[in-house]
Amino acid sequence: MSGGTLLALAADEVIMDENAVLGPVDPQLGEYPAASILKIIDEKNKNRIKDETLILADVSRKALSRVHEFVQDLVKDKV
């Protein structure tokens, strides 16, 4: 759904069916939402988190930052 939202943000006009929906622009890392990976880091003791999860958290922060910048760039002249 976020792919459709990005297309809509880049468009000059959006025409949608009454049953269509747009979702949040949320990057995914594999099968996991980046925001959920970061939530784990906030909620668990870092000594009990696998190194792979810590690496995914770093990538998640970067992905969220990039998406935020991208969306801002898409809408800066429109909003």
PyMOL Python script that loads the backbone (N, CA, C, O; Angstrom):
from pymol import cmd

cmd.read_pdbstr("""\
ATOM      1  N   MET A   1       0.813  -1.198   0.000  1.00  0.00           N
ATOM      2  CA  MET A   1       0.000   0.000   0.000  1.00  0.00           C
ATOM      3  C   MET A   1       0.854   1.257   0.000  1.00  0.00           C
ATOM      4  O   MET A   1       0.446   2.275  -0.561  1.00  0.00           O
ATOM      5  N   SER A   2       2.020   1.210   0.612  1.00  0.00           N
ATOM      6  CA  SER A   2       2.834   2.420   0.656  1.00  0.00           C
ATOM      7  C   SER A   2       3.358   2.790  -0.724  1.00  0.00           C
ATOM      8  O   SER A   2       3.609   3.964  -0.996  1.00  0.00           O
ATOM      9  N   GLY A   3       3.526   1.802  -1.599  1.00  0.00           N
ATOM     10  CA  GLY A   3       3.947   2.094  -2.968  1.00  0.00           C
ATOM     11  C   GLY A   3       2.916   2.942  -3.687  1.00  0.00           C
ATOM     12  O   GLY A   3       3.267   3.867  -4.418  1.00  0.00           O
ATOM     13  N   GLY A   4       1.642   2.629  -3.480  1.00  0.00           N
ATOM     14  CA  GLY A   4       0.565   3.436  -4.063  1.00  0.00           C
ATOM     15  C   GLY A   4       0.550   4.835  -3.492  1.00  0.00           C
ATOM     16  O   GLY A   4       0.272   5.797  -4.208  1.00  0.00           O
ATOM     17  N   THR A   5       0.844   4.957  -2.223  1.00  0.00           N
ATOM     18  CA  THR A   5       0.896   6.273  -1.587  1.00  0.00           C
ATOM     19  C   THR A   5       2.018   7.107  -2.186  1.00  0.00           C
ATOM     20  O   THR A   5       1.829   8.295  -2.446  1.00  0.00           O
ATOM     21  N   LEU A   6       3.181   6.506  -2.409  1.00  0.00           N
ATOM     22  CA  LEU A   6       4.293   7.237  -3.026  1.00  0.00           C
ATOM     23  C   LEU A   6       3.929   7.691  -4.433  1.00  0.00           C
ATOM     24  O   LEU A   6       4.247   8.816  -4.819  1.00  0.00           O
ATOM     25  N   LEU A   7       3.268   6.833  -5.203  1.00  0.00           N
ATOM     26  CA  LEU A   7       2.825   7.241  -6.535  1.00  0.00           C
ATOM     27  C   LEU A   7       1.839   8.401  -6.456  1.00  0.00           C
ATOM     28  O   LEU A   7       1.917   9.343  -7.246  1.00  0.00           O
ATOM     29  N   ALA A   8       0.922   8.333  -5.511  1.00  0.00           N
ATOM     30  CA  ALA A   8      -0.064   9.401  -5.356  1.00  0.00           C
ATOM     31  C   ALA A   8       0.606  10.717  -4.962  1.00  0.00           C
ATOM     32  O   ALA A   8       0.215  11.779  -5.446  1.00  0.00           O
ATOM     33  N   LEU A   9       1.605  10.654  -4.094  1.00  0.00           N
ATOM     34  CA  LEU A   9       2.303  11.867  -3.681  1.00  0.00           C
ATOM     35  C   LEU A   9       3.067  12.503  -4.839  1.00  0.00           C
ATOM     36  O   LEU A   9       3.239  13.722  -4.879  1.00  0.00           O
ATOM     37  N   ALA A  10       3.520  11.689  -5.768  1.00  0.00           N
ATOM     38  CA  ALA A  10       4.287  12.203  -6.904  1.00  0.00           C
ATOM     39  C   ALA A  10       3.387  12.679  -8.047  1.00  0.00           C
ATOM     40  O   ALA A  10       3.854  13.344  -8.972  1.00  0.00           O
ATOM     41  N   ALA A  11       2.112  12.341  -7.981  1.00  0.00           N
ATOM     42  CA  ALA A  11       1.196  12.658  -9.081  1.00  0.00           C
ATOM     43  C   ALA A  11       0.629  14.069  -8.964  1.00  0.00           C
ATOM     44  O   ALA A  11       0.598  14.668  -7.889  1.00  0.00           O
ATOM     45  N   ASP A  12       0.185  14.570 -10.102  1.00  0.00           N
ATOM     46  CA  ASP A  12      -0.528  15.847 -10.125  1.00  0.00           C
ATOM     47  C   ASP A  12      -2.003  15.655  -9.804  1.00  0.00           C
ATOM     48  O   ASP A  12      -2.673  16.572  -9.328  1.00  0.00           O
ATOM     49  N   GLU A  13      -2.498  14.453 -10.070  1.00  0.00           N
ATOM     50  CA  GLU A  13      -3.908  14.155  -9.820  1.00  0.00           C
ATOM     51  C   GLU A  13      -4.018  12.687  -9.427  1.00  0.00           C
ATOM     52  O   GLU A  13      -3.290  11.840  -9.945  1.00  0.00           O
ATOM     53  N   VAL A  14      -4.925  12.395  -8.517  1.00  0.00           N
ATOM     54  CA  VAL A  14      -5.141  11.019  -8.069  1.00  0.00           C
ATOM     55  C   VAL A  14      -6.616  10.688  -8.249  1.00  0.00           C
ATOM     56  O   VAL A  14      -7.488  11.397  -7.747  1.00  0.00           O
ATOM     57  N   ILE A  15      -6.880   9.619  -8.959  1.00  0.00           N
ATOM     58  CA  ILE A  15      -8.252   9.139  -9.143  1.00  0.00           C
ATOM     59  C   ILE A  15      -8.314   7.754  -8.524  1.00  0.00           C
ATOM     60  O   ILE A  15      -7.571   6.849  -8.906  1.00  0.00           O
ATOM     61  N   MET A  16      -9.221   7.606  -7.555  1.00  0.00           N
ATOM     62  CA  MET A  16      -9.308   6.342  -6.832  1.00  0.00           C
ATOM     63  C   MET A  16     -10.740   5.842  -6.821  1.00  0.00           C
ATOM     64  O   MET A  16     -11.684   6.631  -6.801  1.00  0.00           O
ATOM     65  N   ASP A  17     -10.893   4.549  -6.835  1.00  0.00           N
ATOM     66  CA  ASP A  17     -12.181   3.899  -6.651  1.00  0.00           C
ATOM     67  C   ASP A  17     -12.639   4.146  -5.224  1.00  0.00           C
ATOM     68  O   ASP A  17     -11.806   4.378  -4.348  1.00  0.00           O
ATOM     69  N   GLU A  18     -13.912   4.103  -4.973  1.00  0.00           N
ATOM     70  CA  GLU A  18     -14.426   4.346  -3.615  1.00  0.00           C
ATOM     71  C   GLU A  18     -13.937   3.317  -2.607  1.00  0.00           C
ATOM     72  O   GLU A  18     -13.980   3.570  -1.403  1.00  0.00           O
ATOM     73  N   ASN A  19     -13.476   2.171  -3.069  1.00  0.00           N
ATOM     74  CA  ASN A  19     -12.978   1.133  -2.168  1.00  0.00           C
ATOM     75  C   ASN A  19     -11.459   1.133  -2.044  1.00  0.00           C
ATOM     76  O   ASN A  19     -10.898   0.323  -1.307  1.00  0.00           O
ATOM     77  N   ALA A  20     -10.794   2.028  -2.753  1.00  0.00           N
ATOM     78  CA  ALA A  20      -9.330   2.073  -2.728  1.00  0.00           C
ATOM     79  C   ALA A  20      -8.841   2.717  -1.437  1.00  0.00           C
ATOM     80  O   ALA A  20      -9.520   3.549  -0.836  1.00  0.00           O
ATOM     81  N   VAL A  21      -7.652   2.310  -1.031  1.00  0.00           N
ATOM     82  CA  VAL A  21      -7.042   2.888   0.173  1.00  0.00           C
ATOM     83  C   VAL A  21      -5.572   3.180  -0.099  1.00  0.00           C
ATOM     84  O   VAL A  21      -4.933   2.533  -0.929  1.00  0.00           O
ATOM     85  N   LEU A  22      -5.059   4.161   0.614  1.00  0.00           N
ATOM     86  CA  LEU A  22      -3.636   4.454   0.604  1.00  0.00           C
ATOM     87  C   LEU A  22      -3.111   4.138   1.994  1.00  0.00           C
ATOM     88  O   LEU A  22      -3.780   4.395   2.995  1.00  0.00           O
ATOM     89  N   GLY A  23      -1.922   3.584   2.047  1.00  0.00           N
ATOM     90  CA  GLY A  23      -1.358   3.219   3.336  1.00  0.00           C
ATOM     91  C   GLY A  23      -0.218   4.128   3.729  1.00  0.00           C
ATOM     92  O   GLY A  23       0.185   4.999   2.959  1.00  0.00           O
ATOM     93  N   PRO A  24       0.298   3.930   4.911  1.00  0.00           N
ATOM     94  CA  PRO A  24       1.435   4.730   5.369  1.00  0.00           C
ATOM     95  C   PRO A  24       2.677   4.403   4.549  1.00  0.00           C
ATOM     96  O   PRO A  24       2.828   3.293   4.039  1.00  0.00           O
ATOM     97  N   VAL A  25       3.547   5.374   4.435  1.00  0.00           N
ATOM     98  CA  VAL A  25       4.817   5.150   3.748  1.00  0.00           C
ATOM     99  C   VAL A  25       5.789   4.629   4.802  1.00  0.00           C
ATOM    100  O   VAL A  25       6.397   5.392   5.551  1.00  0.00           O
ATOM    101  N   ASP A  26       5.912   3.322   4.834  1.00  0.00           N
ATOM    102  CA  ASP A  26       6.732   2.684   5.865  1.00  0.00           C
ATOM    103  C   ASP A  26       7.655   1.659   5.223  1.00  0.00           C
ATOM    104  O   ASP A  26       7.192   0.660   4.672  1.00  0.00           O
ATOM    105  N   PRO A  27       8.952   1.905   5.293  1.00  0.00           N
ATOM    106  CA  PRO A  27       9.886   0.966   4.673  1.00  0.00           C
ATOM    107  C   PRO A  27       9.862  -0.398   5.356  1.00  0.00           C
ATOM    108  O   PRO A  27       9.671  -0.513   6.566  1.00  0.00           O
ATOM    109  N   GLN A  28      10.060  -1.410   4.546  1.00  0.00           N
ATOM    110  CA  GLN A  28      10.111  -2.787   5.028  1.00  0.00           C
ATOM    111  C   GLN A  28      11.515  -3.318   4.819  1.00  0.00           C
ATOM    112  O   GLN A  28      12.142  -3.039   3.798  1.00  0.00           O
ATOM    113  N   LEU A  29      12.007  -4.075   5.771  1.00  0.00           N
ATOM    114  CA  LEU A  29      13.288  -4.761   5.627  1.00  0.00           C
ATOM    115  C   LEU A  29      12.990  -6.244   5.593  1.00  0.00           C
ATOM    116  O   LEU A  29      12.750  -6.873   6.624  1.00  0.00           O
ATOM    117  N   GLY A  30      13.009  -6.786   4.399  1.00  0.00           N
ATOM    118  CA  GLY A  30      12.599  -8.173   4.257  1.00  0.00           C
ATOM    119  C   GLY A  30      11.117  -8.263   4.572  1.00  0.00           C
ATOM    120  O   GLY A  30      10.296  -7.597   3.941  1.00  0.00           O
ATOM    121  N   GLU A  31      10.787  -9.073   5.531  1.00  0.00           N
ATOM    122  CA  GLU A  31       9.377  -9.246   5.900  1.00  0.00           C
ATOM    123  C   GLU A  31       8.953  -8.378   7.085  1.00  0.00           C
ATOM    124  O   GLU A  31       7.815  -8.479   7.543  1.00  0.00           O
ATOM    125  N   TYR A  32       9.850  -7.528   7.587  1.00  0.00           N
ATOM    126  CA  TYR A  32       9.564  -6.762   8.797  1.00  0.00           C
ATOM    127  C   TYR A  32       9.501  -5.260   8.533  1.00  0.00           C
ATOM    128  O   TYR A  32      10.321  -4.729   7.784  1.00  0.00           O
ATOM    129  N   PRO A  33       8.544  -4.580   9.135  1.00  0.00           N
ATOM    130  CA  PRO A  33       8.515  -3.113   9.049  1.00  0.00           C
ATOM    131  C   PRO A  33       9.686  -2.523   9.835  1.00  0.00           C
ATOM    132  O   PRO A  33       9.993  -2.971  10.940  1.00  0.00           O
ATOM    133  N   ALA A  34      10.332  -1.522   9.256  1.00  0.00           N
ATOM    134  CA  ALA A  34      11.481  -0.888   9.912  1.00  0.00           C
ATOM    135  C   ALA A  34      11.101  -0.360  11.295  1.00  0.00           C
ATOM    136  O   ALA A  34      11.880  -0.483  12.240  1.00  0.00           O
ATOM    137  N   ALA A  35       9.928   0.219  11.414  1.00  0.00           N
ATOM    138  CA  ALA A  35       9.499   0.773  12.704  1.00  0.00           C
ATOM    139  C   ALA A  35       9.382  -0.312  13.776  1.00  0.00           C
ATOM    140  O   ALA A  35       9.666  -0.058  14.947  1.00  0.00           O
ATOM    141  N   SER A  36       8.973  -1.498  13.391  1.00  0.00           N
ATOM    142  CA  SER A  36       8.850  -2.594  14.356  1.00  0.00           C
ATOM    143  C   SER A  36      10.210  -3.071  14.837  1.00  0.00           C
ATOM    144  O   SER A  36      10.373  -3.424  16.005  1.00  0.00           O
ATOM    145  N   ILE A  37      11.181  -3.083  13.941  1.00  0.00           N
ATOM    146  CA  ILE A  37      12.540  -3.468  14.340  1.00  0.00           C
ATOM    147  C   ILE A  37      13.078  -2.482  15.365  1.00  0.00           C
ATOM    148  O   ILE A  37      13.697  -2.883  16.351  1.00  0.00           O
ATOM    149  N   LEU A  38      12.845  -1.193  15.136  1.00  0.00           N
ATOM    150  CA  LEU A  38      13.314  -0.183  16.085  1.00  0.00           C
ATOM    151  C   LEU A  38      12.582  -0.276  17.418  1.00  0.00           C
ATOM    152  O   LEU A  38      13.155   0.023  18.466  1.00  0.00           O
ATOM    153  N   LYS A  39      11.334  -0.684  17.382  1.00  0.00           N
ATOM    154  CA  LYS A  39      10.560  -0.840  18.626  1.00  0.00           C
ATOM    155  C   LYS A  39      11.189  -1.925  19.508  1.00  0.00           C
ATOM    156  O   LYS A  39      11.235  -1.785  20.730  1.00  0.00           O
ATOM    157  N   ILE A  40      11.664  -2.987  18.895  1.00  0.00           N
ATOM    158  CA  ILE A  40      12.320  -4.056  19.656  1.00  0.00           C
ATOM    159  C   ILE A  40      13.538  -3.504  20.395  1.00  0.00           C
ATOM    160  O   ILE A  40      13.761  -3.826  21.562  1.00  0.00           O
ATOM    161  N   ILE A  41      14.314  -2.683  19.717  1.00  0.00           N
ATOM    162  CA  ILE A  41      15.514  -2.103  20.316  1.00  0.00           C
ATOM    163  C   ILE A  41      15.161  -1.253  21.529  1.00  0.00           C
ATOM    164  O   ILE A  41      15.884  -1.247  22.526  1.00  0.00           O
ATOM    165  N   ASP A  42      14.045  -0.538  21.438  1.00  0.00           N
ATOM    166  CA  ASP A  42      13.614   0.313  22.552  1.00  0.00           C
ATOM    167  C   ASP A  42      13.079  -0.490  23.731  1.00  0.00           C
ATOM    168  O   ASP A  42      13.208  -0.068  24.881  1.00  0.00           O
ATOM    169  N   GLU A  43      12.481  -1.639  23.453  1.00  0.00           N
ATOM    170  CA  GLU A  43      11.786  -2.385  24.502  1.00  0.00           C
ATOM    171  C   GLU A  43      12.626  -3.474  25.175  1.00  0.00           C
ATOM    172  O   GLU A  43      12.359  -3.841  26.319  1.00  0.00           O
ATOM    173  N   LYS A  44      13.626  -3.985  24.484  1.00  0.00           N
ATOM    174  CA  LYS A  44      14.411  -5.082  25.041  1.00  0.00           C
ATOM    175  C   LYS A  44      15.763  -4.589  25.530  1.00  0.00           C
ATOM    176  O   LYS A  44      16.278  -3.573  25.062  1.00  0.00           O
ATOM    177  N   ASN A  45      16.318  -5.313  26.462  1.00  0.00           N
ATOM    178  CA  ASN A  45      17.678  -5.064  26.932  1.00  0.00           C
ATOM    179  C   ASN A  45      18.639  -5.355  25.781  1.00  0.00           C
ATOM    180  O   ASN A  45      18.594  -6.437  25.196  1.00  0.00           O
ATOM    181  N   LYS A  46      19.497  -4.411  25.458  1.00  0.00           N
ATOM    182  CA  LYS A  46      20.394  -4.578  24.310  1.00  0.00           C
ATOM    183  C   LYS A  46      21.312  -5.788  24.444  1.00  0.00           C
ATOM    184  O   LYS A  46      21.758  -6.332  23.434  1.00  0.00           O
ATOM    185  N   ASN A  47      21.597  -6.212  25.654  1.00  0.00           N
ATOM    186  CA  ASN A  47      22.435  -7.398  25.851  1.00  0.00           C
ATOM    187  C   ASN A  47      21.710  -8.687  25.470  1.00  0.00           C
ATOM    188  O   ASN A  47      22.331  -9.742  25.348  1.00  0.00           O
ATOM    189  N   ARG A  48      20.390  -8.596  25.284  1.00  0.00           N
ATOM    190  CA  ARG A  48      19.591  -9.783  24.939  1.00  0.00           C
ATOM    191  C   ARG A  48      19.125  -9.749  23.489  1.00  0.00           C
ATOM    192  O   ARG A  48      18.282 -10.548  23.081  1.00  0.00           O
ATOM    193  N   ILE A  49      19.677  -8.823  22.715  1.00  0.00           N
ATOM    194  CA  ILE A  49      19.292  -8.695  21.311  1.00  0.00           C
ATOM    195  C   ILE A  49      20.427  -9.219  20.440  1.00  0.00           C
ATOM    196  O   ILE A  49      21.593  -8.899  20.670  1.00  0.00           O
ATOM    197  N   LYS A  50      20.081 -10.021  19.443  1.00  0.00           N
ATOM    198  CA  LYS A  50      21.091 -10.580  18.537  1.00  0.00           C
ATOM    199  C   LYS A  50      21.758  -9.455  17.743  1.00  0.00           C
ATOM    200  O   LYS A  50      21.151  -8.421  17.461  1.00  0.00           O
ATOM    201  N   ASP A  51      23.010  -9.687  17.396  1.00  0.00           N
ATOM    202  CA  ASP A  51      23.750  -8.718  16.591  1.00  0.00           C
ATOM    203  C   ASP A  51      23.031  -8.424  15.277  1.00  0.00           C
ATOM    204  O   ASP A  51      23.010  -7.281  14.821  1.00  0.00           O
ATOM    205  N   GLU A  52      22.448  -9.444  14.674  1.00  0.00           N
ATOM    206  CA  GLU A  52      21.737  -9.261  13.411  1.00  0.00           C
ATOM    207  C   GLU A  52      20.581  -8.280  13.565  1.00  0.00           C
ATOM    208  O   GLU A  52      20.315  -7.480  12.667  1.00  0.00           O
ATOM    209  N   THR A  53      19.900  -8.341  14.694  1.00  0.00           N
ATOM    210  CA  THR A  53      18.786  -7.431  14.949  1.00  0.00           C
ATOM    211  C   THR A  53      19.294  -6.010  15.143  1.00  0.00           C
ATOM    212  O   THR A  53      18.661  -5.057  14.688  1.00  0.00           O
ATOM    213  N   LEU A  54      20.426  -5.860  15.812  1.00  0.00           N
ATOM    214  CA  LEU A  54      21.015  -4.527  15.986  1.00  0.00           C
ATOM    215  C   LEU A  54      21.428  -3.939  14.641  1.00  0.00           C
ATOM    216  O   LEU A  54      21.273  -2.741  14.404  1.00  0.00           O
ATOM    217  N   ILE A  55      21.949  -4.782  13.772  1.00  0.00           N
ATOM    218  CA  ILE A  55      22.308  -4.319  12.425  1.00  0.00           C
ATOM    219  C   ILE A  55      21.051  -3.912  11.662  1.00  0.00           C
ATOM    220  O   ILE A  55      21.036  -2.876  10.999  1.00  0.00           O
ATOM    221  N   LEU A  56      20.000  -4.722  11.752  1.00  0.00           N
ATOM    222  CA  LEU A  56      18.732  -4.375  11.101  1.00  0.00           C
ATOM    223  C   LEU A  56      18.174  -3.063  11.649  1.00  0.00           C
ATOM    224  O   LEU A  56      17.575  -2.287  10.904  1.00  0.00           O
ATOM    225  N   ALA A  57      18.362  -2.813  12.924  1.00  0.00           N
ATOM    226  CA  ALA A  57      17.897  -1.561  13.517  1.00  0.00           C
ATOM    227  C   ALA A  57      18.633  -0.371  12.918  1.00  0.00           C
ATOM    228  O   ALA A  57      18.032   0.669  12.648  1.00  0.00           O
ATOM    229  N   ASP A  58      19.929  -0.529  12.714  1.00  0.00           N
ATOM    230  CA  ASP A  58      20.715   0.542  12.090  1.00  0.00           C
ATOM    231  C   ASP A  58      20.212   0.806  10.677  1.00  0.00           C
ATOM    232  O   ASP A  58      20.015   1.958  10.290  1.00  0.00           O
ATOM    233  N   VAL A  59      20.006  -0.246   9.914  1.00  0.00           N
ATOM    234  CA  VAL A  59      19.496  -0.108   8.552  1.00  0.00           C
ATOM    235  C   VAL A  59      18.080   0.485   8.576  1.00  0.00           C
ATOM    236  O   VAL A  59      17.722   1.276   7.704  1.00  0.00           O
ATOM    237  N   SER A  60      17.283   0.103   9.569  1.00  0.00           N
ATOM    238  CA  SER A  60      15.924   0.635   9.705  1.00  0.00           C
ATOM    239  C   SER A  60      15.926   2.140   9.917  1.00  0.00           C
ATOM    240  O   SER A  60      15.140   2.863   9.305  1.00  0.00           O
ATOM    241  N   ARG A  61      16.812   2.605  10.783  1.00  0.00           N
ATOM    242  CA  ARG A  61      16.918   4.059  11.016  1.00  0.00           C
ATOM    243  C   ARG A  61      17.251   4.791   9.716  1.00  0.00           C
ATOM    244  O   ARG A  61      16.669   5.831   9.405  1.00  0.00           O
ATOM    245  N   LYS A  62      18.188   4.233   8.973  1.00  0.00           N
ATOM    246  CA  LYS A  62      18.583   4.841   7.700  1.00  0.00           C
ATOM    247  C   LYS A  62      17.432   4.814   6.699  1.00  0.00           C
ATOM    248  O   LYS A  62      17.198   5.793   5.992  1.00  0.00           O
ATOM    249  N   ALA A  63      16.717   3.697   6.640  1.00  0.00           N
ATOM    250  CA  ALA A  63      15.596   3.572   5.705  1.00  0.00           C
ATOM    251  C   ALA A  63      14.487   4.565   6.044  1.00  0.00           C
ATOM    252  O   ALA A  63      13.934   5.211   5.154  1.00  0.00           O
ATOM    253  N   LEU A  64      14.165   4.683   7.320  1.00  0.00           N
ATOM    254  CA  LEU A  64      13.123   5.632   7.728  1.00  0.00           C
ATOM    255  C   LEU A  64      13.540   7.064   7.419  1.00  0.00           C
ATOM    256  O   LEU A  64      12.716   7.868   6.982  1.00  0.00           O
ATOM    257  N   SER A  65      14.795   7.384   7.639  1.00  0.00           N
ATOM    258  CA  SER A  65      15.292   8.721   7.342  1.00  0.00           C
ATOM    259  C   SER A  65      15.218   9.005   5.847  1.00  0.00           C
ATOM    260  O   SER A  65      14.789  10.083   5.436  1.00  0.00           O
ATOM    261  N   ARG A  66      15.634   8.041   5.039  1.00  0.00           N
ATOM    262  CA  ARG A  66      15.598   8.215   3.583  1.00  0.00           C
ATOM    263  C   ARG A  66      14.174   8.399   3.072  1.00  0.00           C
ATOM    264  O   ARG A  66      13.920   9.268   2.238  1.00  0.00           O
ATOM    265  N   VAL A  67      13.246   7.586   3.567  1.00  0.00           N
ATOM    266  CA  VAL A  67      11.850   7.695   3.135  1.00  0.00           C
ATOM    267  C   VAL A  67      11.281   9.047   3.547  1.00  0.00           C
ATOM    268  O   VAL A  67      10.568   9.687   2.775  1.00  0.00           O
ATOM    269  N   HIS A  68      11.597   9.479   4.761  1.00  0.00           N
ATOM    270  CA  HIS A  68      11.121  10.782   5.249  1.00  0.00           C
ATOM    271  C   HIS A  68      11.627  11.897   4.322  1.00  0.00           C
ATOM    272  O   HIS A  68      10.855  12.765   3.915  1.00  0.00           O
ATOM    273  N   GLU A  69      12.912  11.869   3.995  1.00  0.00           N
ATOM    274  CA  GLU A  69      13.486  12.877   3.096  1.00  0.00           C
ATOM    275  C   GLU A  69      12.857  12.800   1.709  1.00  0.00           C
ATOM    276  O   GLU A  69      12.579  13.829   1.093  1.00  0.00           O
ATOM    277  N   PHE A  70      12.634  11.586   1.220  1.00  0.00           N
ATOM    278  CA  PHE A  70      12.055  11.398  -0.104  1.00  0.00           C
ATOM    279  C   PHE A  70      10.638  11.963  -0.177  1.00  0.00           C
ATOM    280  O   PHE A  70      10.286  12.657  -1.131  1.00  0.00           O
ATOM    281  N   VAL A  71       9.836  11.662   0.833  1.00  0.00           N
ATOM    282  CA  VAL A  71       8.456  12.169   0.857  1.00  0.00           C
ATOM    283  C   VAL A  71       8.452  13.696   0.956  1.00  0.00           C
ATOM    284  O   VAL A  71       7.668  14.359   0.276  1.00  0.00           O
ATOM    285  N   GLN A  72       9.312  14.248   1.787  1.00  0.00           N
ATOM    286  CA  GLN A  72       9.403  15.707   1.882  1.00  0.00           C
ATOM    287  C   GLN A  72       9.757  16.311   0.534  1.00  0.00           C
ATOM    288  O   GLN A  72       9.189  17.330   0.142  1.00  0.00           O
ATOM    289  N   ASP A  73      10.684  15.696  -0.174  1.00  0.00           N
ATOM    290  CA  ASP A  73      11.080  16.194  -1.480  1.00  0.00           C
ATOM    291  C   ASP A  73       9.921  16.099  -2.482  1.00  0.00           C
ATOM    292  O   ASP A  73       9.743  16.993  -3.309  1.00  0.00           O
ATOM    293  N   LEU A  74       9.137  15.019  -2.409  1.00  0.00           N
ATOM    294  CA  LEU A  74       7.999  14.855  -3.312  1.00  0.00           C
ATOM    295  C   LEU A  74       6.947  15.943  -3.131  1.00  0.00           C
ATOM    296  O   LEU A  74       6.373  16.428  -4.106  1.00  0.00           O
ATOM    297  N   VAL A  75       6.701  16.323  -1.890  1.00  0.00           N
ATOM    298  CA  VAL A  75       5.579  17.231  -1.623  1.00  0.00           C
ATOM    299  C   VAL A  75       5.991  18.678  -1.378  1.00  0.00           C
ATOM    300  O   VAL A  75       5.126  19.531  -1.182  1.00  0.00           O
ATOM    301  N   LYS A  76       7.280  18.976  -1.383  1.00  0.00           N
ATOM    302  CA  LYS A  76       7.724  20.321  -1.004  1.00  0.00           C
ATOM    303  C   LYS A  76       7.136  21.427  -1.854  1.00  0.00           C
ATOM    304  O   LYS A  76       6.884  22.522  -1.350  1.00  0.00           O
ATOM    305  N   ASP A  77       6.909  21.166  -3.137  1.00  0.00           N
ATOM    306  CA  ASP A  77       6.361  22.192  -4.015  1.00  0.00           C
ATOM    307  C   ASP A  77       4.835  22.116  -4.134  1.00  0.00           C
ATOM    308  O   ASP A  77       4.219  22.946  -4.803  1.00  0.00           O
ATOM    309  N   LYS A  78       4.234  21.124  -3.487  1.00  0.00           N
ATOM    310  CA  LYS A  78       2.792  20.907  -3.629  1.00  0.00           C
ATOM    311  C   LYS A  78       2.003  21.238  -2.379  1.00  0.00           C
ATOM    312  O   LYS A  78       0.805  21.513  -2.449  1.00  0.00           O
ATOM    313  N   VAL A  79       2.661  21.211  -1.248  1.00  0.00           N
ATOM    314  CA  VAL A  79       1.945  21.432   0.012  1.00  0.00           C
ATOM    315  C   VAL A  79       2.443  22.717   0.656  1.00  0.00           C
ATOM    316  O   VAL A  79       1.971  23.093   1.730  1.00  0.00           O
TER     317      VAL A  79
END
""", "prot")
cmd.dss("prot")
cmd.show_as("cartoon", "prot")
cmd.util.cbc("prot")
cmd.orient("prot")
